[in-house]
Amino acid sequence: MTAESAPQALSNYVNGQWTPCRSGDEAEVRNPATDEVLATYRPADTKVTSEVIESAAASFSAWRATPPLERARLLMKLKGLLDAHHAEIAKVLSLEHGKTYREARLEVERGIENIEVACSVTTMMQGDFLEDAAEGIDEYAIRQPLGVCASLNPFNFPAMIPLWSLPYALACGNCMIVKASPRVPMTASKIFELIDQAGFPPGVASLVIGGAETGEAIISHPNIKAITFVGSTAVGKIVYEQSARHGKRVQCGAGAKNYGVVMSDANLDKAVSNLIASAMGCAGQRCLALAGVIAVGDVYEKLRDRLLAAAKGLKVGFALDEGVQMGPVITREAQHRIEGWIQKGAAEGAKVLLDGRGLAVDGYPDGYWVGPTLLDGCEPEMKVATEEIFGPVLCMVRAKDLDEAIGMVNTSRYGNAAALYTSSGAAARKFRYEANAGNIGINIGVAAPMAYFHFGGQKDSFFGVLHVQGRDGFEFFTDAKVCVERWY
C-alpha cells in the first residue's frame, strides 16, 4: 500500500476551527519508503502563531473554572475516540514516519495511557491542609493551572510525545498549543480531528504546524507560561535558554547515547533479541535506543556473533508490508547523515561487520533505506561510540569488568537510559545504584516508563527539573500556592 493519489492539504487548528496558513511557501510531507508526497501545508508564521496563542489566552479563564472532573470526562471521551480510531492513526503514522505498523500501534497505545493517567487529576491536583499551623492559624497549599502552555514536538513519535504533555496540561486547567513536527504533521492532525469531535471548548487545545520560526514565536510570546520540548541536545539547549530568558517554565528532553551492558552470566538468547529490538526498532530513531553494547569480560565474541546473525535476519521494507521488521529512516538527509557516521566509524578504526549502506528494497527504489549496521571493535573514545547517530547502527565496546562498564556509562555526556543484562541481583543493584542515567533497564532494552512514572533523563539528555508523565506532569503544569489564614 502506498500514498493516496491526491496529497492531503493540512491546516492549523485554531480556536476550534481548521485554519490554513495563507502565507509562506508550501511544504511537503513525504512517505520515506516511496518518496511520494502524502500531504502539503504552509508552516504557521508569526502572525498565525500569535493568533493561536491569543485565542488560547482568551479561553483560559473559562476552562480553568471548569471543574476538574468535567475536564477529565472530556479526556475520557477523547480516550474512547482514540481507542476506536487506533488502527487508523497507526496507519497514518506508519505512512508518514516509516516505522512498522506494529511499532505505530504500540506508540498510540502509550499515548493513550497518558490520557488515562491524566484523568486522575481530581486526586493528583489536590493540595495539603494543616490546621493550627500556629495558634489560631491554618495553612494550606493548593495547585492552580499556569495559563497557556505549548509543546514543541519531534518527528520520531508524532502520537506519543504530544500525549506526554497535552492530557496533563488540559486536565490541570491549562490551554495547550501543540506544535507538530513539520516532517510528520499528519498524525497530530488526525488526533486533533478527534479532539474536535470530543467537544473541547474552542481555544483550549490548538495545533500549529511549523519549524524553527514557529517555535521561536511560541517561546517569545508573553502569554505562553510553560514550554515542553523533545528533540536534539543542540536544539534543546537553545530552547531551554531562550524559554528561561523569556520567563517560561520549561522542560527539555534531549539527545542520548544509551548503552546496554552485557555480563557473562546474562541469558544471551533473551539479551540478543532484546538488544536488536532496542537498537534497530524504529530504525534506531528513538531516544531510548541502545546504540552501544558494552560486553564485559569473555562474553564479547559470543555476543558479537549472535548479534550479527540476528541483525542479518531482520526484514527491512515498507512499514505496512507483511513481515517487515524495520522501516526506512525519516528523510534523504537523515539517510546520508547516518551513512556518513558509518564511514566515520570505519575511519576511526571500527570494523563494519554488517553494513547498512546502499541497501536496496525490492519494489521501493526511492525509499530512504539504511539497513541494520554492526560496528565491531569500537573504542570508548571514538565519536561513533559516544555521539548520537539516531539510526540503525549498533556499536560494540569491550570492558574488563562491571566497574569499567559503569565508568563508560557515567563518562558519557548523555544520561537518558542504560541497561544491564545479568543473572546477578548484586550486579543489578550495583548498576541501578551507580549508573548515571535517568531510565535504567535490568534485562530490558527499552526502559520506557509507564505513564504513571516520570520519564527520566540526566546530564545532556534533559534540561529542567520536572519531567514528563506521572506526578511530574501534574506538578509541571500547575503552580503551588500557599495560603496562611487567620479568622477573628
C-alpha positions, 0 to 999 in steps of 0.5 A: 500500500502506498500514498493516496493519489491526491496529497492531503492539504493540512491546516492549523487548528485554531480556536476550534476551527481548521485554519490554513496558513495563507502565507509562506511557501508550501511544504511537503510531507513525504512517505520515506519508503516511496518518496511520494508526497502524502500531504502539503501545508504552509508552516504557521508564521508569526502572525498565525502563531500569535493568533493561536496563542491569543485565542488560547489566552482568551479561553483560559479563564473559562476552562480553568473554572471548569471543574476538574472532573468535567475536564477529565470526562472530556479526556475520557471521551477523547480516550474512547475516540482514540481507542476506536480510531487506533488502527487508523492513526497507526496507519497514518503514522506508519505512512508518514514516519516509516516505522512498522505498523506494529511499532505505530500501534504500540506508540498510540497505545502509550499515548493513550495511557497518558490520557488515562493517567491524566484523568486522575487529576481530581486526586493528583491536583489536590493540595495539603491542609494543616490546621493550627499551623500556629495558634489560631492559624491554618495553612494550606497549599493548593495547585492552580493551572499556569495559563497557556502552555505549548509543546514543541514536538519531534518527528520520531513519535508524532502520537506519543510525545504530544500525549506526554504533555497535552492530557496533563496540561488540559486536565490541570486547567491549562490551554495547550498549543501543540506544535507538530513536527513539520516532517510528520504533521499528519498524525497530530492532525488526525488526533486533533480531528478527534479532539474536535469531535470530543467537544473541547471548548474552542481555544483550549487545545490548538495545533500549529504546524511549523519549524524553527520560526514557529517555535521561536514565536511560541517561546517569545510570546508573553502569554505562553507560561510553560514550554515542553520540548523533545528533540536534539541536545543542540536544539534543546539547549537553545530552547531551554535558554531562550524559554528561561530568558523569556520567563517560561517554565520549561522542560527539555528532553534531549539527545542520548547515547544509551548503552546496554551492558552485557555480563557473562552470566546474562541469558544471551538468547533473551539479551540478543533479541532484546538488544536488536529490538532496542537498537534497530526498532524504529530504525534506531530513531528513538531516544531510548535506543541502545546504540552501544553494547558494552560486553564485559569480560569473555562474553564479547565474541559470543555476543558479537556473533549472535548479534550479527546473525540476528541483525542479518535476519531482520526484514527491512521494507515498507512499514505496512508490508507483511513481515517487515521488521524495520522501516526506512529512516525519516528523510534523504538527509537523515539517510546520508547523515547516518551513512556518513557516521558509518564511514566515520566509524570505519575511519576511526578504526571500527570494523563494519561487520554488517553494513547498512549502506546502499541497501536496496528494497525490492519494489521501493527504489526511492525509499530512504533505506539504511539497513541494520549496521554492526560496528565491531571493535569500537573504542570508548573514545571514538565519536561513533561510540559516544555521539548520537547517530539516531539510526540503525547502527549498533556499536560494540565496546569491550570492558574488563569488568562491571566497574569499567562498564559503569565508568563508560556509562557515567563518562558519557555526556548523555544520561537518558537510559542504560541497561544491564543484562545479568543473572546477578541481583548484586550486579543489578543493584550495583548498576541501578545504584551507580549508573548515571542515567535517568531510565535504567533497564535490568534485562530490558532494552527499552526502559520506557516508563509507564505513564504513571512514572516520570520519564527520566533523563540526566546530564545532556539528555534533559534540561529542567527539573520536572519531567514528563508523565506521572506526578511530574506532569501534574506538578509541571503544569500547575503552580503551588500556592500557599495560603496562611489564614487567620479568622477573628 
